[in-house]
Amino acid sequence: MVANLHNRVNEKDLYELFGQIGKVNRAYIHLAPNGTSSGVANVVFKVASDAERALNTYNNVALDGNDPKTAK
């Protein structure tokens, strides 16, 4: 799970960023009731060790002005 995403971040951005770590099977942003980004997304990697590397690599790294928080 990735939280604190800027509302300009889209799913393509997630695939591009996390795809630098490893094969991303799915990346999707949770939407608020009004249809806008909730600032939270899930990124599913093909290989579990890539998910661990992403946690360590991208936690608190600025993305479009916000510092995303990564978690399992």
Distance bins in CASP14 RR format, pairs under 12 A and 6 or more apart:
PFRMAT RR
TARGET T0000
AUTHOR 0000-0000-0000
RMODE 2
METHOD distances of the structure
MODEL  1
1 14 0 0 0 0 0 1 0 0 0 0 0
1 27 0 0 0 0 0 1 0 0 0 0 0
1 28 0 0 0 0 0 1 0 0 0 0 0
1 29 0 0 0 0 0 1 0 0 0 0 0
1 30 0 0 0 0 1 0 0 0 0 0 0
1 38 0 0 0 0 0 1 0 0 0 0 0
1 39 0 0 0 0 0 1 0 0 0 0 0
1 40 1 0 0 1 0 0 0 0 0 0 0
1 41 1 0 0 1 0 0 0 0 0 0 0
1 42 1 0 1 0 0 0 0 0 0 0 0
1 43 1 0 0 1 0 0 0 0 0 0 0
1 44 0 0 0 0 0 1 0 0 0 0 0
1 51 0 0 0 0 0 1 0 0 0 0 0
1 54 0 0 0 0 0 1 0 0 0 0 0
1 55 0 0 0 0 1 0 0 0 0 0 0
1 59 0 0 0 0 0 1 0 0 0 0 0
1 68 0 0 0 0 0 1 0 0 0 0 0
1 69 0 0 0 0 1 0 0 0 0 0 0
1 70 1 0 0 1 0 0 0 0 0 0 0
1 71 1 0 1 0 0 0 0 0 0 0 0
1 72 1 0 0 1 0 0 0 0 0 0 0
2 9 0 0 0 0 1 0 0 0 0 0 0
2 11 0 0 0 0 0 1 0 0 0 0 0
2 13 0 0 0 0 0 1 0 0 0 0 0
2 14 1 0 0 1 0 0 0 0 0 0 0
2 17 0 0 0 0 1 0 0 0 0 0 0
2 18 0 0 0 0 1 0 0 0 0 0 0
2 24 0 0 0 0 0 1 0 0 0 0 0
2 27 0 0 0 0 1 0 0 0 0 0 0
2 28 0 0 0 0 0 1 0 0 0 0 0
2 29 0 0 0 0 1 0 0 0 0 0 0
2 30 0 0 0 0 0 1 0 0 0 0 0
2 37 0 0 0 0 0 1 0 0 0 0 0
2 38 0 0 0 0 0 1 0 0 0 0 0
2 39 0 0 0 0 1 0 0 0 0 0 0
2 40 1 0 0 1 0 0 0 0 0 0 0
2 41 1 0 1 0 0 0 0 0 0 0 0
2 42 1 0 0 1 0 0 0 0 0 0 0
2 43 1 0 0 1 0 0 0 0 0 0 0
2 44 0 0 0 0 0 1 0 0 0 0 0
2 51 0 0 0 0 0 1 0 0 0 0 0
2 54 0 0 0 0 1 0 0 0 0 0 0
2 55 0 0 0 0 1 0 0 0 0 0 0
2 58 1 0 0 1 0 0 0 0 0 0 0
2 59 0 0 0 0 1 0 0 0 0 0 0
2 60 0 0 0 0 0 1 0 0 0 0 0
2 61 0 0 0 0 0 1 0 0 0 0 0
2 63 0 0 0 0 1 0 0 0 0 0 0
2 66 0 0 0 0 0 1 0 0 0 0 0
2 67 0 0 0 0 0 1 0 0 0 0 0
2 68 1 0 1 0 0 0 0 0 0 0 0
2 69 1 0 0 1 0 0 0 0 0 0 0
2 70 1 0 1 0 0 0 0 0 0 0 0
2 71 1 0 0 1 0 0 0 0 0 0 0
2 72 0 0 0 0 0 1 0 0 0 0 0
3 9 0 0 0 0 0 1 0 0 0 0 0
3 29 0 0 0 0 0 1 0 0 0 0 0
3 30 0 0 0 0 1 0 0 0 0 0 0
3 37 0 0 0 0 0 1 0 0 0 0 0
3 38 0 0 0 0 1 0 0 0 0 0 0
3 39 1 0 0 1 0 0 0 0 0 0 0
3 40 1 0 1 0 0 0 0 0 0 0 0
3 41 0 0 0 0 1 0 0 0 0 0 0
3 42 0 0 0 0 0 1 0 0 0 0 0
3 43 0 0 0 0 0 1 0 0 0 0 0
3 58 0 0 0 0 0 1 0 0 0 0 0
3 59 0 0 0 0 0 1 0 0 0 0 0
3 60 0 0 0 0 0 1 0 0 0 0 0
3 63 0 0 0 0 0 1 0 0 0 0 0
3 66 0 0 0 0 1 0 0 0 0 0 0
3 67 0 0 0 0 0 1 0 0 0 0 0
3 68 1 0 0 1 0 0 0 0 0 0 0
3 69 1 0 1 0 0 0 0 0 0 0 0
3 70 0 0 0 0 1 0 0 0 0 0 0
3 71 1 0 0 1 0 0 0 0 0 0 0
4 37 0 0 0 0 0 1 0 0 0 0 0
4 38 0 0 0 0 0 1 0 0 0 0 0
4 39 1 0 0 1 0 0 0 0 0 0 0
4 40 0 0 0 0 1 0 0 0 0 0 0
4 41 0 0 0 0 0 1 0 0 0 0 0
4 58 0 0 0 0 0 1 0 0 0 0 0
4 59 0 0 0 0 0 1 0 0 0 0 0
4 60 0 0 0 0 1 0 0 0 0 0 0
4 61 0 0 0 0 0 1 0 0 0 0 0
4 62 0 0 0 0 0 1 0 0 0 0 0
4 63 0 0 0 0 1 0 0 0 0 0 0
4 64 0 0 0 0 0 1 0 0 0 0 0
4 65 0 0 0 0 1 0 0 0 0 0 0
4 66 1 0 1 0 0 0 0 0 0 0 0
4 67 1 0 0 1 0 0 0 0 0 0 0
4 68 1 0 1 0 0 0 0 0 0 0 0
4 69 1 0 1 0 0 0 0 0 0 0 0
4 70 0 0 0 0 1 0 0 0 0 0 0
4 71 0 0 0 0 0 1 0 0 0 0 0
5 11 0 0 0 0 0 1 0 0 0 0 0
5 13 0 0 0 0 1 0 0 0 0 0 0
5 14 0 0 0 0 1 0 0 0 0 0 0
5 17 0 0 0 0 0 1 0 0 0 0 0
5 27 0 0 0 0 0 1 0 0 0 0 0
5 28 0 0 0 0 0 1 0 0 0 0 0
5 29 1 0 0 1 0 0 0 0 0 0 0
5 30 0 0 0 0 1 0 0 0 0 0 0
5 31 0 0 0 0 0 1 0 0 0 0 0
5 36 0 0 0 0 0 1 0 0 0 0 0
5 37 1 0 0 1 0 0 0 0 0 0 0
5 38 0 0 0 0 1 0 0 0 0 0 0
5 39 1 0 1 0 0 0 0 0 0 0 0
5 40 1 0 0 1 0 0 0 0 0 0 0
5 41 1 0 1 0 0 0 0 0 0 0 0
5 42 0 0 0 0 0 1 0 0 0 0 0
5 43 0 0 0 0 0 1 0 0 0 0 0
5 58 0 0 0 0 0 1 0 0 0 0 0
5 61 0 0 0 0 0 1 0 0 0 0 0
5 62 0 0 0 0 0 1 0 0 0 0 0
5 63 1 0 0 1 0 0 0 0 0 0 0
5 64 1 0 0 1 0 0 0 0 0 0 0
5 65 0 0 0 0 1 0 0 0 0 0 0
5 66 1 0 0 1 0 0 0 0 0 0 0
5 67 0 0 0 0 1 0 0 0 0 0 0
5 68 1 0 1 0 0 0 0 0 0 0 0
5 69 0 0 0 0 1 0 0 0 0 0 0
5 70 0 0 0 0 0 1 0 0 0 0 0
6 13 0 0 0 0 1 0 0 0 0 0 0
6 14 0 0 0 0 0 1 0 0 0 0 0
6 29 0 0 0 0 0 1 0 0 0 0 0
6 36 0 0 0 0 0 1 0 0 0 0 0
6 37 0 0 0 0 1 0 0 0 0 0 0
6 38 0 0 0 0 0 1 0 0 0 0 0
6 39 1 0 0 1 0 0 0 0 0 0 0
6 40 0 0 0 0 0 1 0 0 0 0 0
6 41 0 0 0 0 0 1 0 0 0 0 0
6 62 0 0 0 0 1 0 0 0 0 0 0
6 63 1 0 0 1 0 0 0 0 0 0 0
6 64 1 1 0 0 0 0 0 0 0 0 0
6 65 1 0 1 0 0 0 0 0 0 0 0
6 66 1 0 1 0 0 0 0 0 0 0 0
6 67 0 0 0 0 1 0 0 0 0 0 0
6 68 0 0 0 0 1 0 0 0 0 0 0
7 13 0 0 0 0 0 1 0 0 0 0 0
7 29 0 0 0 0 1 0 0 0 0 0 0
7 31 0 0 0 0 0 1 0 0 0 0 0
7 32 0 0 0 0 1 0 0 0 0 0 0
7 34 0 0 0 0 0 1 0 0 0 0 0
7 35 0 0 0 0 0 1 0 0 0 0 0
7 36 1 0 0 1 0 0 0 0 0 0 0
7 37 1 0 1 0 0 0 0 0 0 0 0
7 38 0 0 0 0 1 0 0 0 0 0 0
7 39 1 0 0 1 0 0 0 0 0 0 0
7 40 0 0 0 0 0 1 0 0 0 0 0
7 41 0 0 0 0 0 1 0 0 0 0 0
7 63 0 0 0 0 0 1 0 0 0 0 0
7 64 0 0 0 0 1 0 0 0 0 0 0
7 65 0 0 0 0 0 1 0 0 0 0 0
7 66 0 0 0 0 1 0 0 0 0 0 0
8 29 0 0 0 0 0 1 0 0 0 0 0
8 36 0 0 0 0 0 1 0 0 0 0 0
8 37 0 0 0 0 1 0 0 0 0 0 0
8 39 0 0 0 0 0 1 0 0 0 0 0
8 63 0 0 0 0 1 0 0 0 0 0 0
8 64 1 0 1 0 0 0 0 0 0 0 0
8 65 0 0 0 0 1 0 0 0 0 0 0
8 66 0 0 0 0 1 0 0 0 0 0 0
9 15 0 0 0 0 0 1 0 0 0 0 0
9 16 0 0 0 0 0 1 0 0 0 0 0
9 17 0 0 0 0 1 0 0 0 0 0 0
9 18 0 0 0 0 0 1 0 0 0 0 0
9 27 0 0 0 0 0 1 0 0 0 0 0
9 28 0 0 0 0 0 1 0 0 0 0 0
9 29 1 0 0 1 0 0 0 0 0 0 0
9 30 0 0 0 0 0 1 0 0 0 0 0
9 36 0 0 0 0 0 1 0 0 0 0 0
9 37 1 0 0 1 0 0 0 0 0 0 0
9 38 0 0 0 0 0 1 0 0 0 0 0
9 39 1 0 0 1 0 0 0 0 0 0 0
9 40 0 0 0 0 0 1 0 0 0 0 0
9 41 1 0 0 1 0 0 0 0 0 0 0
9 43 0 0 0 0 0 1 0 0 0 0 0
9 62 0 0 0 0 0 1 0 0 0 0 0
9 63 1 0 0 1 0 0 0 0 0 0 0
9 64 1 0 1 0 0 0 0 0 0 0 0
9 65 0 0 0 0 1 0 0 0 0 0 0
9 66 1 0 0 1 0 0 0 0 0 0 0
9 68 0 0 0 0 1 0 0 0 0 0 0
10 16 0 0 0 0 1 0 0 0 0 0 0
10 17 0 0 0 0 0 1 0 0 0 0 0
10 27 0 0 0 0 1 0 0 0 0 0 0
10 28 0 0 0 0 0 1 0 0 0 0 0
10 29 1 0 0 1 0 0 0 0 0 0 0
10 31 0 0 0 0 0 1 0 0 0 0 0
10 36 0 0 0 0 0 1 0 0 0 0 0
10 37 0 0 0 0 1 0 0 0 0 0 0
10 39 0 0 0 0 0 1 0 0 0 0 0
10 41 0 0 0 0 1 0 0 0 0 0 0
10 63 0 0 0 0 0 1 0 0 0 0 0
10 64 0 0 0 0 1 0 0 0 0 0 0
11 17 0 0 0 0 0 1 0 0 0 0 0
11 18 0 0 0 0 0 1 0 0 0 0 0
11 24 0 0 0 0 1 0 0 0 0 0 0
11 26 0 0 0 0 1 0 0 0 0 0 0
11 27 1 0 1 0 0 0 0 0 0 0 0
11 28 1 0 0 1 0 0 0 0 0 0 0
11 29 1 0 1 0 0 0 0 0 0 0 0
11 30 0 0 0 0 0 1 0 0 0 0 0
11 31 0 0 0 0 0 1 0 0 0 0 0
11 37 0 0 0 0 1 0 0 0 0 0 0
11 41 1 0 0 1 0 0 0 0 0 0 0
11 42 0 0 0 0 0 1 0 0 0 0 0
11 43 0 0 0 0 1 0 0 0 0 0 0
12 18 0 0 0 0 0 1 0 0 0 0 0
12 19 0 0 0 0 0 1 0 0 0 0 0
12 24 0 0 0 0 0 1 0 0 0 0 0
12 27 0 0 0 0 1 0 0 0 0 0 0
12 28 0 0 0 0 0 1 0 0 0 0 0
12 29 0 0 0 0 0 1 0 0 0 0 0
12 41 0 0 0 0 0 1 0 0 0 0 0
13 19 0 0 0 0 0 1 0 0 0 0 0
13 20 0 0 0 0 0 1 0 0 0 0 0
13 24 0 0 0 0 0 1 0 0 0 0 0
13 27 0 0 0 0 1 0 0 0 0 0 0
13 29 0 0 0 0 1 0 0 0 0 0 0
13 37 0 0 0 0 0 1 0 0 0 0 0
13 41 0 0 0 0 1 0 0 0 0 0 0
13 43 0 0 0 0 0 1 0 0 0 0 0
13 58 0 0 0 0 0 1 0 0 0 0 0
13 63 1 0 0 1 0 0 0 0 0 0 0
13 64 1 0 0 1 0 0 0 0 0 0 0
13 66 0 0 0 0 0 1 0 0 0 0 0
13 68 0 0 0 0 0 1 0 0 0 0 0
14 20 0 0 0 0 0 1 0 0 0 0 0
14 21 0 0 0 0 0 1 0 0 0 0 0
14 24 1 0 0 1 0 0 0 0 0 0 0
14 25 0 0 0 0 0 1 0 0 0 0 0
14 26 0 0 0 0 1 0 0 0 0 0 0
14 27 1 1 0 0 0 0 0 0 0 0 0
14 28 0 0 0 0 1 0 0 0 0 0 0
14 29 1 0 0 1 0 0 0 0 0 0 0
14 30 0 0 0 0 0 1 0 0 0 0 0
14 37 0 0 0 0 0 1 0 0 0 0 0
14 39 0 0 0 0 0 1 0 0 0 0 0
14 40 0 0 0 0 0 1 0 0 0 0 0
14 41 1 0 1 0 0 0 0 0 0 0 0
14 42 0 0 0 0 1 0 0 0 0 0 0
14 43 1 0 1 0 0 0 0 0 0 0 0
14 44 0 0 0 0 0 1 0 0 0 0 0
14 45 0 0 0 0 0 1 0 0 0 0 0
14 54 0 0 0 0 0 1 0 0 0 0 0
14 58 0 0 0 0 0 1 0 0 0 0 0
14 63 0 0 0 0 1 0 0 0 0 0 0
14 64 0 0 0 0 0 1 0 0 0 0 0
14 68 0 0 0 0 1 0 0 0 0 0 0
14 70 0 0 0 0 0 1 0 0 0 0 0
15 21 0 0 0 0 0 1 0 0 0 0 0
15 22 0 0 0 0 0 1 0 0 0 0 0
15 23 0 0 0 0 0 1 0 0 0 0 0
15 24 1 0 1 0 0 0 0 0 0 0 0
15 25 0 0 0 0 0 1 0 0 0 0 0
15 26 0 0 0 0 1 0 0 0 0 0 0
15 27 1 0 1 0 0 0 0 0 0 0 0
15 28 0 0 0 0 0 1 0 0 0 0 0
15 29 0 0 0 0 0 1 0 0 0 0 0
15 41 0 0 0 0 0 1 0 0 0 0 0
15 43 0 0 0 0 1 0 0 0 0 0 0
15 44 0 0 0 0 0 1 0 0 0 0 0
15 45 0 0 0 0 0 1 0 0 0 0 0
16 22 0 0 0 0 0 1 0 0 0 0 0
16 24 0 0 0 0 1 0 0 0 0 0 0
16 27 0 0 0 0 1 0 0 0 0 0 0
16 43 0 0 0 0 0 1 0 0 0 0 0
16 63 0 0 0 0 0 1 0 0 0 0 0
17 24 0 0 0 0 1 0 0 0 0 0 0
17 27 0 0 0 0 1 0 0 0 0 0 0
17 41 0 0 0 0 0 1 0 0 0 0 0
17 43 0 0 0 0 1 0 0 0 0 0 0
17 54 0 0 0 0 1 0 0 0 0 0 0
17 57 0 0 0 0 1 0 0 0 0 0 0
17 58 1 0 0 1 0 0 0 0 0 0 0
17 61 0 0 0 0 1 0 0 0 0 0 0
17 62 0 0 0 0 0 1 0 0 0 0 0
17 63 1 0 0 1 0 0 0 0 0 0 0
17 64 0 0 0 0 0 1 0 0 0 0 0
17 68 0 0 0 0 1 0 0 0 0 0 0
17 70 0 0 0 0 0 1 0 0 0 0 0
18 24 1 0 1 0 0 0 0 0 0 0 0
18 25 0 0 0 0 0 1 0 0 0 0 0
18 26 0 0 0 0 0 1 0 0 0 0 0
18 27 1 0 0 1 0 0 0 0 0 0 0
18 28 0 0 0 0 0 1 0 0 0 0 0
18 41 0 0 0 0 1 0 0 0 0 0 0
18 42 0 0 0 0 0 1 0 0 0 0 0
18 43 1 0 1 0 0 0 0 0 0 0 0
18 44 0 0 0 0 1 0 0 0 0 0 0
18 45 1 0 0 1 0 0 0 0 0 0 0
18 46 0 0 0 0 0 1 0 0 0 0 0
18 50 0 0 0 0 1 0 0 0 0 0 0
18 51 0 0 0 0 1 0 0 0 0 0 0
18 53 0 0 0 0 1 0 0 0 0 0 0
18 54 1 0 1 0 0 0 0 0 0 0 0
18 55 0 0 0 0 0 1 0 0 0 0 0
18 57 0 0 0 0 1 0 0 0 0 0 0
18 58 1 0 0 1 0 0 0 0 0 0 0
18 61 0 0 0 0 0 1 0 0 0 0 0
18 63 0 0 0 0 0 1 0 0 0 0 0
18 68 0 0 0 0 0 1 0 0 0 0 0
18 70 0 0 0 0 1 0 0 0 0 0 0
19 25 0 0 0 0 0 1 0 0 0 0 0
19 26 0 0 0 0 0 1 0 0 0 0 0
19 27 0 0 0 0 1 0 0 0 0 0 0
19 43 0 0 0 0 1 0 0 0 0 0 0
19 44 0 0 0 0 0 1 0 0 0 0 0
19 45 0 0 0 0 1 0 0 0 0 0 0
19 46 0 0 0 0 0 1 0 0 0 0 0
19 47 0 0 0 0 0 1 0 0 0 0 0
19 50 0 0 0 0 1 0 0 0 0 0 0
19 51 0 0 0 0 0 1 0 0 0 0 0
19 53 0 0 0 0 0 1 0 0 0 0 0
19 54 0 0 0 0 1 0 0 0 0 0 0
19 57 0 0 0 0 0 1 0 0 0 0 0
19 58 0 0 0 0 0 1 0 0 0 0 0
20 43 0 0 0 0 0 1 0 0 0 0 0
20 45 0 0 0 0 0 1 0 0 0 0 0
20 50 0 0 0 0 0 1 0 0 0 0 0
20 53 0 0 0 0 0 1 0 0 0 0 0
20 54 0 0 0 0 1 0 0 0 0 0 0
20 57 0 0 0 0 1 0 0 0 0 0 0
20 58 0 0 0 0 1 0 0 0 0 0 0
20 61 0 0 0 0 0 1 0 0 0 0 0
21 27 0 0 0 0 0 1 0 0 0 0 0
21 43 0 0 0 0 1 0 0 0 0 0 0
21 45 1 0 0 1 0 0 0 0 0 0 0
21 46 0 0 0 0 0 1 0 0 0 0 0
21 47 0 0 0 0 1 0 0 0 0 0 0
21 48 0 0 0 0 0 1 0 0 0 0 0
21 49 0 0 0 0 1 0 0 0 0 0 0
21 50 1 0 1 0 0 0 0 0 0 0 0
21 51 0 0 0 0 1 0 0 0 0 0 0
21 52 0 0 0 0 1 0 0 0 0 0 0
21 53 1 0 1 0 0 0 0 0 0 0 0
21 54 1 0 1 0 0 0 0 0 0 0 0
21 55 0 0 0 0 1 0 0 0 0 0 0
21 56 0 0 0 0 1 0 0 0 0 0 0
21 57 1 0 0 1 0 0 0 0 0 0 0
21 58 1 0 0 1 0 0 0 0 0 0 0
21 61 0 0 0 0 0 1 0 0 0 0 0
21 70 0 0 0 0 0 1 0 0 0 0 0
22 43 0 0 0 0 0 1 0 0 0 0 0
22 44 0 0 0 0 0 1 0 0 0 0 0
22 45 1 0 0 1 0 0 0 0 0 0 0
22 46 1 0 0 1 0 0 0 0 0 0 0
22 47 1 0 0 1 0 0 0 0 0 0 0
22 48 0 0 0 0 0 1 0 0 0 0 0
22 49 0 0 0 0 1 0 0 0 0 0 0
22 50 1 0 1 0 0 0 0 0 0 0 0
22 51 0 0 0 0 1 0 0 0 0 0 0
22 52 0 0 0 0 0 1 0 0 0 0 0
22 53 1 0 0 1 0 0 0 0 0 0 0
22 54 0 0 0 0 1 0 0 0 0 0 0
22 57 0 0 0 0 0 1 0 0 0 0 0
23 43 0 0 0 0 0 1 0 0 0 0 0
23 44 0 0 0 0 1 0 0 0 0 0 0
23 45 1 0 0 1 0 0 0 0 0 0 0
23 46 1 0 1 0 0 0 0 0 0 0 0
23 47 1 0 0 1 0 0 0 0 0 0 0
23 48 0 0 0 0 0 1 0 0 0 0 0
23 49 0 0 0 0 0 1 0 0 0 0 0
23 50 1 0 0 1 0 0 0 0 0 0 0
23 51 0 0 0 0 0 1 0 0 0 0 0
23 54 0 0 0 0 0 1 0 0 0 0 0
24 41 0 0 0 0 0 1 0 0 0 0 0
24 42 0 0 0 0 0 1 0 0 0 0 0
24 43 1 0 0 1 0 0 0 0 0 0 0
24 44 1 0 0 1 0 0 0 0 0 0 0
24 45 1 0 1 0 0 0 0 0 0 0 0
24 46 1 0 0 1 0 0 0 0 0 0 0
24 47 0 0 0 0 0 1 0 0 0 0 0
24 50 0 0 0 0 1 0 0 0 0 0 0
24 51 0 0 0 0 1 0 0 0 0 0 0
24 54 0 0 0 0 1 0 0 0 0 0 0
25 42 0 0 0 0 0 1 0 0 0 0 0
25 43 0 0 0 0 1 0 0 0 0 0 0
25 44 1 0 1 0 0 0 0 0 0 0 0
25 45 1 0 0 1 0 0 0 0 0 0 0
25 46 1 0 1 0 0 0 0 0 0 0 0
25 47 0 0 0 0 1 0 0 0 0 0 0
25 48 0 0 0 0 0 1 0 0 0 0 0
25 50 0 0 0 0 0 1 0 0 0 0 0
25 51 0 0 0 0 0 1 0 0 0 0 0
26 41 0 0 0 0 0 1 0 0 0 0 0
26 42 1 0 0 1 0 0 0 0 0 0 0
26 43 1 0 0 1 0 0 0 0 0 0 0
26 44 1 0 1 0 0 0 0 0 0 0 0
26 45 0 0 0 0 1 0 0 0 0 0 0
26 46 0 0 0 0 1 0 0 0 0 0 0
26 51 0 0 0 0 0 1 0 0 0 0 0
27 41 1 0 0 1 0 0 0 0 0 0 0
27 42 1 0 0 1 0 0 0 0 0 0 0
27 43 1 0 1 0 0 0 0 0 0 0 0
27 44 1 0 0 1 0 0 0 0 0 0 0
27 45 0 0 0 0 1 0 0 0 0 0 0
27 51 0 0 0 0 0 1 0 0 0 0 0
27 54 0 0 0 0 0 1 0 0 0 0 0
28 37 0 0 0 0 0 1 0 0 0 0 0
28 38 0 0 0 0 0 1 0 0 0 0 0
28 39 0 0 0 0 0 1 0 0 0 0 0
28 40 0 0 0 0 0 1 0 0 0 0 0
28 41 1 0 0 1 0 0 0 0 0 0 0
28 42 1 0 1 0 0 0 0 0 0 0 0
28 43 0 0 0 0 1 0 0 0 0 0 0
28 44 0 0 0 0 1 0 0 0 0 0 0
29 35 0 0 0 0 0 1 0 0 0 0 0
29 36 0 0 0 0 1 0 0 0 0 0 0
29 37 1 0 1 0 0 0 0 0 0 0 0
29 38 1 0 0 1 0 0 0 0 0 0 0
29 39 1 0 0 1 0 0 0 0 0 0 0
29 40 1 0 0 1 0 0 0 0 0 0 0
29 41 1 0 1 0 0 0 0 0 0 0 0
29 42 0 0 0 0 1 0 0 0 0 0 0
29 43 0 0 0 0 1 0 0 0 0 0 0
29 68 0 0 0 0 0 1 0 0 0 0 0
30 36 0 0 0 0 0 1 0 0 0 0 0
30 37 1 0 0 1 0 0 0 0 0 0 0
30 38 1 0 1 0 0 0 0 0 0 0 0
30 39 1 0 0 1 0 0 0 0 0 0 0
30 40 1 0 1 0 0 0 0 0 0 0 0
30 41 1 0 0 1 0 0 0 0 0 0 0
30 42 1 0 0 1 0 0 0 0 0 0 0
30 43 0 0 0 0 0 1 0 0 0 0 0
31 37 1 0 0 1 0 0 0 0 0 0 0
31 38 1 0 0 1 0 0 0 0 0 0 0
31 39 0 0 0 0 1 0 0 0 0 0 0
31 40 0 0 0 0 1 0 0 0 0 0 0
31 41 0 0 0 0 0 1 0 0 0 0 0
32 38 1 0 1 0 0 0 0 0 0 0 0
32 39 0 0 0 0 1 0 0 0 0 0 0
32 40 0 0 0 0 1 0 0 0 0 0 0
37 64 0 0 0 0 0 1 0 0 0 0 0
37 66 0 0 0 0 0 1 0 0 0 0 0
39 63 0 0 0 0 0 1 0 0 0 0 0
39 64 0 0 0 0 0 1 0 0 0 0 0
39 66 0 0 0 0 1 0 0 0 0 0 0
39 68 0 0 0 0 1 0 0 0 0 0 0
39 69 0 0 0 0 0 1 0 0 0 0 0
40 66 0 0 0 0 0 1 0 0 0 0 0
40 68 0 0 0 0 1 0 0 0 0 0 0
40 69 0 0 0 0 1 0 0 0 0 0 0
40 70 0 0 0 0 0 1 0 0 0 0 0
40 71 0 0 0 0 0 1 0 0 0 0 0
41 54 0 0 0 0 0 1 0 0 0 0 0
41 58 0 0 0 0 0 1 0 0 0 0 0
41 63 0 0 0 0 0 1 0 0 0 0 0
41 68 0 0 0 0 1 0 0 0 0 0 0
41 69 0 0 0 0 0 1 0 0 0 0 0
41 70 0 0 0 0 0 1 0 0 0 0 0
41 71 0 0 0 0 0 1 0 0 0 0 0
42 51 0 0 0 0 0 1 0 0 0 0 0
42 54 0 0 0 0 0 1 0 0 0 0 0
42 70 0 0 0 0 0 1 0 0 0 0 0
42 71 0 0 0 0 0 1 0 0 0 0 0
42 72 0 0 0 0 0 1 0 0 0 0 0
43 50 0 0 0 0 1 0 0 0 0 0 0
43 51 1 0 0 1 0 0 0 0 0 0 0
43 53 0 0 0 0 0 1 0 0 0 0 0
43 54 1 0 0 1 0 0 0 0 0 0 0
43 55 0 0 0 0 0 1 0 0 0 0 0
43 58 0 0 0 0 1 0 0 0 0 0 0
43 68 0 0 0 0 0 1 0 0 0 0 0
43 70 0 0 0 0 1 0 0 0 0 0 0
43 71 0 0 0 0 0 1 0 0 0 0 0
43 72 0 0 0 0 0 1 0 0 0 0 0
44 50 0 0 0 0 0 1 0 0 0 0 0
44 51 1 0 0 1 0 0 0 0 0 0 0
44 54 0 0 0 0 0 1 0 0 0 0 0
44 72 0 0 0 0 0 1 0 0 0 0 0
45 51 1 0 1 0 0 0 0 0 0 0 0
45 52 0 0 0 0 1 0 0 0 0 0 0
45 53 0 0 0 0 1 0 0 0 0 0 0
45 54 1 0 0 1 0 0 0 0 0 0 0
45 55 0 0 0 0 0 1 0 0 0 0 0
45 70 0 0 0 0 0 1 0 0 0 0 0
45 72 0 0 0 0 0 1 0 0 0 0 0
47 53 0 0 0 0 1 0 0 0 0 0 0
47 54 0 0 0 0 0 1 0 0 0 0 0
48 54 0 0 0 0 0 1 0 0 0 0 0
48 55 0 0 0 0 0 1 0 0 0 0 0
48 72 0 0 0 0 1 0 0 0 0 0 0
49 55 0 0 0 0 0 1 0 0 0 0 0
49 56 0 0 0 0 0 1 0 0 0 0 0
50 56 0 0 0 0 0 1 0 0 0 0 0
50 57 0 0 0 0 1 0 0 0 0 0 0
50 58 0 0 0 0 0 1 0 0 0 0 0
51 57 0 0 0 0 0 1 0 0 0 0 0
51 58 0 0 0 0 0 1 0 0 0 0 0
51 70 0 0 0 0 1 0 0 0 0 0 0
51 71 0 0 0 0 0 1 0 0 0 0 0
51 72 1 0 0 1 0 0 0 0 0 0 0
52 58 0 0 0 0 0 1 0 0 0 0 0
52 59 0 0 0 0 0 1 0 0 0 0 0
52 70 0 0 0 0 0 1 0 0 0 0 0
52 71 0 0 0 0 0 1 0 0 0 0 0
52 72 0 0 0 0 1 0 0 0 0 0 0
53 59 0 0 0 0 0 1 0 0 0 0 0
53 70 0 0 0 0 0 1 0 0 0 0 0
54 61 0 0 0 0 0 1 0 0 0 0 0
54 68 0 0 0 0 0 1 0 0 0 0 0
54 70 1 0 0 1 0 0 0 0 0 0 0
54 71 0 0 0 0 0 1 0 0 0 0 0
54 72 0 0 0 0 0 1 0 0 0 0 0
55 61 0 0 0 0 0 1 0 0 0 0 0
55 68 0 0 0 0 0 1 0 0 0 0 0
55 69 0 0 0 0 0 1 0 0 0 0 0
55 70 1 0 1 0 0 0 0 0 0 0 0
55 71 1 0 0 1 0 0 0 0 0 0 0
55 72 1 0 0 1 0 0 0 0 0 0 0
56 70 0 0 0 0 1 0 0 0 0 0 0
56 71 0 0 0 0 0 1 0 0 0 0 0
56 72 0 0 0 0 0 1 0 0 0 0 0
57 68 0 0 0 0 0 1 0 0 0 0 0
57 70 0 0 0 0 1 0 0 0 0 0 0
58 66 0 0 0 0 0 1 0 0 0 0 0
58 67 0 0 0 0 1 0 0 0 0 0 0
58 68 1 0 0 1 0 0 0 0 0 0 0
58 69 0 0 0 0 1 0 0 0 0 0 0
58 70 1 0 1 0 0 0 0 0 0 0 0
58 71 0 0 0 0 0 1 0 0 0 0 0
59 67 0 0 0 0 1 0 0 0 0 0 0
59 68 1 0 0 1 0 0 0 0 0 0 0
59 69 1 0 0 1 0 0 0 0 0 0 0
59 70 1 0 1 0 0 0 0 0 0 0 0
59 71 0 0 0 0 1 0 0 0 0 0 0
59 72 0 0 0 0 0 1 0 0 0 0 0
60 66 0 0 0 0 0 1 0 0 0 0 0
60 67 1 0 1 0 0 0 0 0 0 0 0
60 68 1 0 0 1 0 0 0 0 0 0 0
60 69 1 0 0 1 0 0 0 0 0 0 0
60 70 0 0 0 0 1 0 0 0 0 0 0
60 71 0 0 0 0 0 1 0 0 0 0 0
61 67 1 0 0 1 0 0 0 0 0 0 0
61 68 1 0 0 1 0 0 0 0 0 0 0
61 69 0 0 0 0 0 1 0 0 0 0 0
61 70 0 0 0 0 1 0 0 0 0 0 0
62 68 0 0 0 0 1 0 0 0 0 0 0
63 69 0 0 0 0 0 1 0 0 0 0 0
63 70 0 0 0 0 0 1 0 0 0 0 0
END
